[in-house]
Amino acid sequence: MAPVMLRSACRIHNLVKTQICVNLSCWSLSCGVLKQAGAQPCSSLRTWVSELMPEQQSGAGSALYTPPSGVRGMTSLDREAFAWTVNVPALRLPKQGLNQLVKSLKRVILQRPGMKRVVDIGGDDDHRLLLLDPGSVSSPTSFGDAETEVLGKFGVPLELQDYELQLTYENLKSEEVLRAVLPEGLDVTSGFSRVGHIAHLNLRDHQLPYKSLIGEVLMDKNPGVTCVVNKTNTIDSTYRNFQMEVLAGDGNMVAKVRENGCVYEFDFSRVYWNPRLSTEHERVVALLRPGDTVLDVFAGVGPFAVPAARRGCSVLANDLNPESHRWLLHNCKLNKAERRVRAFNMDGRAFIRGPLREELPALMRGPGRVHVVMNLPALALDFLDAFRGLLGPPETEGSPPLVHCYGFSKQDDPQRDVTERASANLGGPLEGRCSVHLVRNVAPNKEMMCISFPLPKEVLFSSETADDGSSEEPAPKRQRCEDTTD
Ligand SMILES: C[S@@+](CC[C@H](N)C(=O)[O-])C[C@H]1O[C@@H](n2cnc3c(N)ncnc32)[C@H](O)[C@@H]1O
């Protein structure tokens, strides 16, 4: 695929992927013409006169939710300080036929979760007030033909009332709270990912003074989130777990998540888990057939190994991190997959040169196919040299294993880049003998790729082995990764 085409594909792919990341804000306010005052009883009813300037009318919906300016700079969350009153248009509707009227006016009704849109009128039990969105309704001419018709049918005069609506912290979305609190002009745009009950963020410098407030707001506004953590800015550990700081909540780091029909539990502060890989796990597992064998060199807590076993494959799963190994065993049991999984806790190269080499000759002669999965994108391509001369010479019978090896690329042509690097490490060309899949865009100009290929027999049975100290288990390499998203 040409570089340009591949880059566009990445962007499209990104759009699809954003659904798992909750955006705190892409939100802008037009300045408030709506009244901001202390909390007052909702009382006055007077004929609505549009106060909106034409250029402000379209943004009125968001201006409506601008909390009092006094909250700006707050670092310790004071929910009471977010009470204020705004004027919104309202229609007086007969109680009879109310349901049908509300349904027909859906387009123009004030939309806000948790907010009552139909309110009583003191001393008039035959009518109710329907609160309308000032962004949609500024005068009686704002109603569409169908709306006007249904109002006429019920004899409702096209006369707008002015309703004083009390708003509180409860009526605000998290981005609206944060927009009001954080310094004006600096964006509050920040995503968080969710792993079970844990929301994890990557705060920017200007957001740090507000970190505990941000944590509390996210817990308040996201049911099920009981712990909010901030990742430090690099993922720089051998085990690829984040350094984290608890911003709010119970500090319980043992998460429970579901992925592709399996359940996983793990200590999120001590192992690697990325909800953005769910589709990739699913894609690879879909390639497997019952009776196949999966050799997972960097298994983590089991997102390839566990579903593969449940699909009827035999699995050898390895991870260097003792915590990952422990949770992998736990997850095998949790998913009743332990009979089919043998777990190892060693360096990936030692695993290839040890248990994998011992099992491979018989597996290659067997009826099922053999898949080697290598998901450590920052380094896995470098581990491919461990396959050089793994079984030979002499060459023996059997089908070579299919390798699925992950790599990051910052090149204009990531497909070519990973193919060249994989070929160089194997010591044999893969061009024309592999397929390369774009997994996801990790950062601007950084792609995660998966290269899949049958391990060339001339590599497996080569007389030349990699010059790495051979069967000695090397000290695991320390790795650096510039972004925080993996
Ligand atoms: C990117 S994670 C992938 C985990 C899992 N396969 C997944 O898809 O979520 C890479 C894993 O490799 C492990 N790891 C890092 N260096 C290793 C090494 N030298 N040998 C074996 N495992 C290693 C880490 O502990 C981590 O669990």
The ligand as an ORCA input file, in Angstrom:
! r2SCAN-3c Opt
* xyz 0 1
  C       2.436     -4.938     25.257
  S       2.252     -6.102     26.565
  C       1.170     -7.248     25.775
  C       0.435     -8.118     26.722
  C      -0.662     -8.941     26.089
  N      -0.142     -9.870     25.102
  C      -1.708     -8.043     25.465
  O      -1.925     -8.146     24.261
  O      -2.327     -7.234     26.162
  C       3.815     -6.874     26.580
  C       4.032     -7.855     27.695
  O       5.355     -8.353     27.558
  C       5.915     -8.521     28.834
  N       7.378     -8.448     28.658
  C       8.151     -7.358     28.580
  N       9.419     -7.701     28.340
  C       9.435     -9.048     28.245
  C      10.443     -9.993     27.984
  N      11.710     -9.627     27.766
  N      10.114    -11.291     27.946
  C       8.832    -11.695     28.153
  N       7.839    -10.855     28.427
  C       8.135     -9.533     28.456
  C       5.325     -7.422     29.685
  O       5.347     -7.784     31.045
  C       3.925     -7.308     29.110
  O       3.014     -8.075     29.833
*
